[in-house]
Structure formats: C-alpha cells, structure tokens
Amino acid sequence: MARSETNGVLAGRVAIVTGAASGIGRATAELFGLEGAQVLLADIDRVAGEAAAREIEAAGGRAIFEPADVTQDADARRLVERARREFGALHVLVNSAGIIRRATIIEIEESEWDRVLAVNVKSVFLLSRYGIPVMAESGGGSIINVASGWGLAGGPRAAAYCASKGAVVLLTKAMAIDHGARNIRVNCVCPGDTDTPMLRSEARQIGEPEAEFLAGAARRPLGRLGTPQEIAQAILFLAGGASSFMTGAAVVVDGGGLAGA
C-alpha cells in the first residue's frame, strides 16, 4: 500500500503495538505507519521486529523496535518510557501479543496455562497500567485489545485460550468504565480465524494436516479465512477519530463465524 492511498488518519499520533513482529500486530503496525503514526513496535522476536520497523521506515513512516517480554513489569514500563522519550507522547496502545495452546484442562500443563494467561491477559494489564497515565498527559487516547471470537463463544481443546480471551473482553469493558473520564477509550476486536503463523501452528498442536485444518477454519458465511490486514483495518478504525463515541465495545471481525452462535 502506498502512502498516497491512505488518509493519514493517525497523523501526529504516537502508538505502541505489541506482538508486532508477525500476524495481526505486524499488519497493524504497518498500517499505522502508512496512516501517519509514529509507531513503537514491541515483540520478543528481535529479528522479525527489526525487519518490520525497517519496512515501515522504507515506506515513509516513522517506526522503532523495542524487544520486550510483555509479561514482565519492567519490560512494559520500558516500552512506555521509550515511546514517551522518543516521540514525546502516547495516544494509541494496541495490545496484540498473544499465544495459543490447543488443549483441554486435563491435557494442558500448569506452566502452559500460566504462560497463556500471562501473554494474553497480564500483558494487557501491564501495558495499560503504564500507558494510561502517559495517555492522560497527552490529552487522551485509545487502547485496542486483541481478543478473539473464542472470547465470546467457547471452542474445543482451547480452554486456556478461551479463558484468556474472555478475560480480555471483560477487562476491556472494565477499563472503559474506569478511564473514560480521562478521555481514554478502550475497545477490543474479536477476530475469527485469520491466516497468521499462530493459526497455522494450531494444526500442528492438534495433529491435523495444515490444509485440512485451514479448510475447516474457512467454513463460515464468507467462506474464507480473514487476513491480518483486514483485522488491522478494524483496529485502525478504533484507533482513529471515526470511532470517537465508542468505548467498551467488542467488535467482531470474523467473516460471520459467530453469526449463528
């Protein structure tokens, strides 16, 4: 996408995007860069994260990468502090870091359960804890949490993931209530199956051929998987002024997968 094809809806905005080295997080960071935001990309994968930041810069955007484990308090604090130091403010926070372990509660190890809840939920708490005061200093802002359709309806052999994404949906609503008076909006997107490395990893976890798994995931009214770029467009909408009266919402972007639920 060329810059001339965008509207600059985030011009002058400063954003942090976690999980920015791949999938939805990377697509979001790239789109934000094209739309004029100054973007801090955060991920545990330094090589892919730095490559993503370089691509944004090559396209004319402004981006920096900061390696981080977003389950760690010190790392979350450092991300927010670097955004303020480098760009002078914080207006948008996208909590996109996430993992999945396909297992029932009988099958999953305690350490795996803890890791899923830490990456998918604790990271939202930590980044928001440090980001909200800086957003308030900056005049307000928008937090977008990446939940899942499985945060609204359960799925098979995904107990920890469903629990974590359900928590994200209600944490989003609680934060919206608590921080609206400071002009901080908090919403979440609930994607359906999206063609990302994480989705493809699920096939291996449950021992199913990838092609067969993806074909099953595409069985929804629109008859296909989503793309990371499509989810990023929904996140952009929630980040920008077009959604200025929205907070506490869980926006489903799933090709109709939950339409009959």
Steps between C-alpha positions, in 0.01 A plus 500: 500500500643837404473799728301685232223241539450577869329784684752577772236439767770452767719793401670640808402200712742282695421128525637190668418166338591178682539171321618710207745255343236293320132445430240753608748705702735545207219585258371756750839663549551522124157654445550748784829605345334560165227701672749741653555363850836482671512135601692311765495132410547253785559126481713225645626420146775756441590397143145512363413809704796698371417393145143622543620839628737533204215430257288773656787746477568400137136576418539851642374439852665553837560186703731358764522150638547411865547135600287410798332221689166667563425270793774675699429818696840655429465440124153653487620808687802529267280490187283787618798700619675459165192609306480814710874563476522448123168650391392718792155351560278193477160504332433141388580166661431176315534192719542238229751259654344158534560125501280191489534149639243257365418273793225417745553578868591132548767513230661837563798535733478756778798687356328523161179628662697765687685609185180537293335710770815709545551581132133547415370677813777613733669685214185706446497591869869595506511707180177678590616561857799699375343631181186660643675772706708602196189499280326724752797739491472497120134606510343157475522209266378162386588152622413208273531150641508202266261242641339223290172353391591234754480769765126517431426134423694192606703274275632144522834416660580866570409543866782736599467705182122538538539594867765759416309662214177508700698681767625750242143581392385578854826671596440728201155592628623561855781723378260695280287578806796596715685727259242665277505813714864548398404490131642152460295258294549124536362254247589155376482314173390138490648346186390171355752262347761717329782376279793551735791283617314449828197355323717264299674387819167373628493230234827362633381523860193288435674267254292590197630555144536875446297512178214309661512718810493825301214375281297432814584842642368660180153349544311818584248714309769683301666168422860598573754593763558861595825676424712688754448814290122473539527478878745793493239712322257441788771593749574817303132595516503462880824698525379798298244773531230317305433294814510794741176403682592131534640354818452168673408331171597152382510525121463163329697465175455136404339455159172408669642215707298596810191613310309187590637460850 
